Amino acid sequence: MRVLRIHAAAADEAAEAAAWYEKECPGLGVEFEHAIDAALDLLEETIIPLTAVPGKAGARGVKRLVLRRFPYSVIVSERETEVFVIAFAHHARHPGYWRDRL
């Protein structure tokens, strides 16, 4: 099992998205939180291969895990013993905004 670290801004993004979903449809925010938790479990266990992020960040080893039900990707930097979550990025909002967190 790898150590999982989450950038503080990424944790805020996830909380804000869950609150928004909950406001839009009661119960949906909890489902979003479950989707995030499941993705983080997969990242810790190295169960699935991740896809490289396009561009310079991808060349630096940044990868993503796309959530199935929600239009979000978990943007990470992988090391052998650690996964660092850089962002929980919405697919249609400000692409690459998280790059300054590298």
Disulfide bonds with the S-S distance in Angstrom:
none
